[in-house]
Amino acid sequence: MDEKLLAAARAVQLKEITEYQVYVKLAELCKDSHNAGVLRSIGEEEKNHALFWQKKTGVELKPPRFRVFWNVLKARILGLTFTLKQMEKMEGSVSQDYRELAKGFPDAGVFGKEEADHENKLLNMLDEERLHYAGSVVLGLNDALVELTGCLAGFTLALENTRIISLAGLVTGVSASLSMAASEYLSCRTDNDPRALKSSLYTGVAYVITVALLILPFLLLANKFAALGITLAVAVLIILAFNYYLATAKDLNFKRRFAEMTVISLTVAAFSFGVGYVLNRFLGA
């Protein structure tokens, strides 16, 4: 067998057996019987493919333990859907590898097409609770970023002490989080949504966590301008991380969502900074 073709076959074999191990471990941890069944089905498919290639290469390959551990850990923290779809994107499509291998193994073309169709179907069947509340999280996160970055930017010029700035921001943030959670609850109740309470909790928790991260630099630093700079950088990182997560899990346009949210948050912060400057200069605040 051609060495290049053999190396490609071994690479696919390793990918298949690694994914099999990941899916099996995730199925064991999964409390939802539907999702566990989906994972077992995908796992069995990957195992069969790995055995197919093992016969061709004549070598039994072991999956990298760290890669299996890392993917399982991500699934525990970030959820099944995100982890599985990220695996698919980062490791590349096996069906593309199969198209190359079909040059030396005629069965590989059909085999690859069957896997792509089957795997996509199973991934789309995944039903994860946290993704049902993505809209509520977006509401809390976006409102906290826009409102609090604006408030903290305004307070930075209107007030002198970072402790006072952080206190004012904390009072504003906690009050706003309760208001947003209550508004989300009432809005869902109006639509007769049975998940009203959980939706409001997701909104409130997302808001409070964002508030804590944005205010932290003002609690740790004495220089208010340095604290503001770090706060704005933290805001951008939060936007980056959340939109990457949502874009991966729900197959959305990451660049457009990230740019839109970042521009809105920083524009409001710049405007509020200007308001704070005016208050400081003309009202002697």
C-alpha positions as CSV (number, residue, x, y, z in Angstrom):
1,M,0.0,0.0,0.0
2,D,1.2,3.5,-0.8
3,E,2.7,5.1,2.3
4,K,0.8,8.4,1.9
5,L,-2.5,6.5,1.6
6,L,-1.6,4.3,4.6
7,A,-0.9,7.4,6.7
8,A,-4.2,8.9,5.8
9,A,-6.0,5.7,6.7
10,R,-4.3,5.6,10.1
11,A,-5.2,9.2,10.7
12,V,-8.9,8.5,10.0
13,Q,-8.7,5.3,12.1
14,L,-7.3,7.3,15.1
15,K,-10.0,10.0,14.7
16,E,-12.8,7.4,14.6
17,I,-11.6,5.4,17.7
18,T,-11.0,8.7,19.6
19,E,-14.5,9.9,18.9
20,Y,-15.9,6.5,19.8
21,Q,-14.3,6.8,23.3
22,V,-15.5,10.3,23.8
23,Y,-19.1,9.4,22.8
24,V,-19.2,6.4,25.1
25,K,-18.0,8.3,28.1
26,L,-20.4,11.2,27.4
27,A,-23.3,8.6,27.1
28,E,-22.3,7.2,30.5
29,L,-22.4,10.7,32.1
30,C,-25.6,11.9,30.3
31,K,-28.7,12.0,32.5
32,D,-31.0,12.6,29.6
33,S,-31.9,9.2,28.1
34,H,-32.6,10.7,24.7
35,N,-29.2,12.3,24.5
36,A,-27.5,9.2,25.9
37,G,-29.1,7.2,23.1
38,V,-28.0,9.6,20.5
39,L,-24.4,9.4,21.8
40,R,-24.4,5.6,21.9
41,S,-25.6,5.5,18.3
42,I,-22.9,7.8,17.1
43,G,-20.3,5.9,19.2
44,E,-21.2,2.6,17.6
45,E,-21.0,4.1,14.2
46,E,-17.5,5.4,14.9
47,K,-16.4,2.1,16.4
48,N,-17.5,0.2,13.3
49,H,-15.5,2.6,11.1
50,A,-12.4,2.3,13.3
51,L,-12.6,-1.5,13.0
52,F,-13.0,-1.2,9.2
53,W,-9.8,0.8,9.0
54,Q,-8.0,-1.4,11.5
55,K,-8.4,-4.3,9.1
56,K,-7.0,-2.2,6.3
57,T,-4.0,-0.8,8.2
58,G,-3.3,-3.9,10.2
59,V,-2.6,-1.8,13.3
60,E,-4.6,-1.3,16.5
61,L,-4.5,2.3,17.5
62,K,-5.2,3.7,21.0
63,P,-7.0,7.1,21.4
64,P,-5.0,9.9,23.1
65,R,-6.2,9.9,26.7
66,F,-5.8,13.6,27.2
67,R,-7.9,14.4,24.1
68,V,-10.7,12.1,25.4
69,F,-10.4,13.6,28.9
70,W,-10.4,17.2,27.5
71,N,-13.5,16.7,25.4
72,V,-15.4,15.1,28.2
73,L,-14.5,17.9,30.5
74,K,-15.6,20.5,28.0
75,A,-18.9,18.7,27.7
76,R,-19.4,18.8,31.5
77,I,-18.8,22.5,31.6
78,L,-20.1,23.8,28.3
79,G,-22.6,21.1,27.2
80,L,-22.9,18.3,24.8
81,T,-24.0,20.2,21.7
82,F,-21.2,22.7,21.9
83,T,-18.5,20.1,22.4
84,L,-19.7,17.7,19.7
85,K,-20.0,20.5,17.1
86,Q,-16.7,22.0,18.0
87,M,-15.1,18.5,17.7
88,E,-16.6,18.2,14.2
89,K,-15.3,21.7,13.1
90,M,-11.9,21.5,14.7
91,E,-11.0,18.0,13.7
92,G,-12.4,18.4,10.2
93,S,-15.0,16.4,8.4
94,V,-14.3,12.7,8.2
95,S,-16.3,12.6,5.0
96,Q,-13.7,14.8,3.3
97,D,-11.0,12.5,4.4
98,Y,-13.0,9.6,3.0
99,R,-13.2,11.3,-0.4
100,E,-9.4,11.3,-0.6
101,L,-9.2,7.7,0.7
102,A,-11.7,6.6,-1.9
103,K,-8.9,6.8,-4.5
104,G,-7.3,3.8,-2.9
105,F,-10.3,2.2,-1.2
106,P,-13.4,2.2,-3.4
107,D,-15.6,1.4,-0.4
108,A,-14.5,4.6,1.4
109,G,-16.6,7.0,-0.7
110,V,-19.9,5.3,0.1
111,F,-18.7,4.7,3.7
112,G,-17.9,8.4,4.1
113,K,-21.2,9.6,2.7
114,E,-23.2,7.3,5.0
115,E,-21.2,8.5,8.0
116,A,-21.7,12.2,7.2
117,D,-25.5,11.8,6.7
118,H,-25.9,9.6,9.8
119,E,-23.7,11.8,12.0
120,N,-25.4,15.1,11.0
121,K,-28.8,13.6,11.6
122,L,-27.8,12.4,15.1
123,L,-26.2,15.7,16.0
124,N,-29.3,17.6,15.0
125,M,-31.4,15.3,17.2
126,L,-29.5,16.5,20.3
127,D,-31.9,18.2,22.7
128,E,-30.1,20.2,25.4
129,E,-31.9,22.2,28.0
130,R,-29.4,25.0,28.3
131,L,-29.8,25.9,24.6
132,H,-33.6,26.4,25.1
133,Y,-32.7,29.3,27.3
134,A,-30.1,30.9,25.0
135,G,-32.4,33.8,24.3
136,S,-32.8,34.5,28.1
137,V,-29.0,34.4,28.6
138,V,-28.5,36.7,25.6
139,L,-31.0,39.1,27.1
140,G,-29.2,39.2,30.5
141,L,-25.7,39.2,29.1
142,N,-26.3,41.9,26.4
143,D,-28.2,44.2,28.7
144,A,-25.6,43.9,31.4
145,L,-22.7,44.6,29.0
146,V,-24.4,47.6,27.4
147,E,-25.8,49.1,30.6
148,L,-22.9,48.5,32.9
149,T,-20.0,49.4,30.6
150,G,-21.9,52.6,30.0
151,C,-22.5,53.3,33.7
152,L,-18.9,52.5,34.7
153,A,-17.6,54.7,31.9
154,G,-19.8,57.6,33.0
155,F,-18.9,57.0,36.7
156,T,-15.2,57.0,35.9
157,L,-15.2,60.7,35.0
158,A,-18.1,61.8,37.2
159,L,-16.6,60.2,40.4
160,E,-13.0,60.1,41.7
161,N,-12.6,57.0,43.9
162,T,-12.7,53.5,42.4
163,R,-14.4,52.1,45.5
164,I,-17.2,54.6,45.1
165,I,-17.4,53.8,41.4
166,S,-17.6,50.1,42.1
167,L,-20.2,50.6,44.7
168,A,-22.3,52.7,42.4
169,G,-21.9,50.1,39.6
170,L,-22.8,47.3,42.0
171,V,-26.0,48.9,43.2
172,T,-26.9,49.7,39.6
173,G,-26.1,46.2,38.4
174,V,-27.9,44.3,41.2
175,S,-31.0,46.5,40.8
176,A,-30.9,46.1,37.0
177,S,-30.5,42.3,37.3
178,L,-33.6,42.0,39.5
179,S,-35.5,44.2,37.1
180,M,-34.4,42.2,34.0
181,A,-35.3,38.9,35.7
182,A,-38.7,40.2,36.7
183,S,-39.4,41.6,33.2
184,E,-38.4,38.3,31.6
185,Y,-40.7,36.4,33.9
186,L,-43.6,38.6,33.3
187,S,-43.0,38.6,29.5
188,C,-42.9,34.8,29.5
189,R,-46.0,34.5,31.7
190,T,-47.9,36.8,29.3
191,D,-47.1,34.4,26.5
192,N,-48.2,31.5,28.8
193,D,-44.7,30.0,28.6
194,P,-44.4,27.2,31.3
195,R,-40.6,27.9,31.5
196,A,-41.1,31.5,32.7
197,L,-39.4,31.0,36.0
198,K,-36.3,29.2,34.6
199,S,-36.1,31.8,31.8
200,S,-36.0,34.6,34.4
201,L,-33.4,32.8,36.4
202,Y,-31.1,32.4,33.4
203,T,-31.5,36.1,32.6
204,G,-30.8,37.2,36.2
205,V,-27.8,34.9,36.7
206,A,-26.2,35.9,33.3
207,Y,-26.7,39.5,34.3
208,V,-25.2,39.1,37.8
209,I,-22.1,37.2,36.6
210,T,-21.4,39.8,33.9
211,V,-21.8,42.6,36.5
212,A,-19.3,40.9,38.9
213,L,-16.7,40.5,36.1
214,L,-17.1,44.1,34.9
215,I,-16.8,45.6,38.4
216,L,-13.9,43.5,39.6
217,P,-11.2,45.7,38.1
218,F,-12.5,48.7,40.1
219,L,-12.3,46.7,43.3
220,L,-8.7,45.6,42.6
221,L,-7.1,48.8,41.2
222,A,-6.8,52.3,42.5
223,N,-6.3,53.9,39.1
224,K,-9.8,54.4,37.7
225,F,-8.7,54.8,34.1
226,A,-6.7,51.6,34.2
227,A,-9.7,49.9,35.8
228,L,-12.0,51.2,33.1
229,G,-9.6,50.0,30.4
230,I,-9.5,46.5,31.8
231,T,-13.3,46.5,32.2
232,L,-13.8,47.3,28.6
233,A,-11.3,44.5,27.6
234,V,-13.2,42.1,29.9
235,A,-16.4,43.1,28.2
236,V,-15.0,42.4,24.7
237,L,-13.7,39.0,26.0
238,I,-17.1,38.1,27.4
239,I,-18.7,39.0,24.1
240,L,-16.1,36.9,22.2
241,A,-16.5,33.9,24.4
242,F,-20.3,33.9,24.5
243,N,-20.8,34.5,20.8
244,Y,-18.2,31.8,20.0
245,Y,-20.1,29.4,22.2
246,L,-23.5,30.3,20.8
247,A,-22.3,30.3,17.2
248,T,-20.8,26.9,17.6
249,A,-23.7,25.3,19.4
250,K,-26.4,26.8,17.2
251,D,-24.6,27.1,13.9
252,L,-24.8,30.9,13.8
253,N,-22.7,33.6,12.2
254,F,-19.9,34.3,14.8
255,K,-18.2,37.3,13.2
256,R,-21.4,39.2,12.5
257,R,-22.8,38.6,16.0
258,F,-19.5,39.4,17.7
259,A,-19.0,42.6,15.8
260,E,-22.6,43.8,16.4
261,M,-22.5,43.2,20.1
262,T,-19.0,44.7,20.5
263,V,-19.9,47.9,18.6
264,I,-23.1,48.5,20.6
265,S,-21.4,48.0,24.0
266,L,-18.3,50.2,23.2
267,T,-20.4,52.9,21.6
268,V,-22.7,53.2,24.7
269,A,-19.5,53.2,26.9
270,A,-18.0,56.0,24.8
271,F,-21.2,58.1,24.9
272,S,-21.5,57.6,28.7
273,F,-17.9,58.6,29.1
274,G,-18.7,61.8,27.3
275,V,-21.7,62.4,29.6
276,G,-19.5,61.8,32.6
277,Y,-17.0,64.3,31.3
278,V,-19.7,67.0,30.9
279,L,-21.0,66.4,34.4
280,N,-17.5,66.5,35.9
281,R,-16.6,69.7,34.0
282,F,-19.7,71.8,34.2
283,L,-21.5,70.6,37.3
284,G,-18.4,70.0,39.4
285,A,-19.5,66.5,40.3
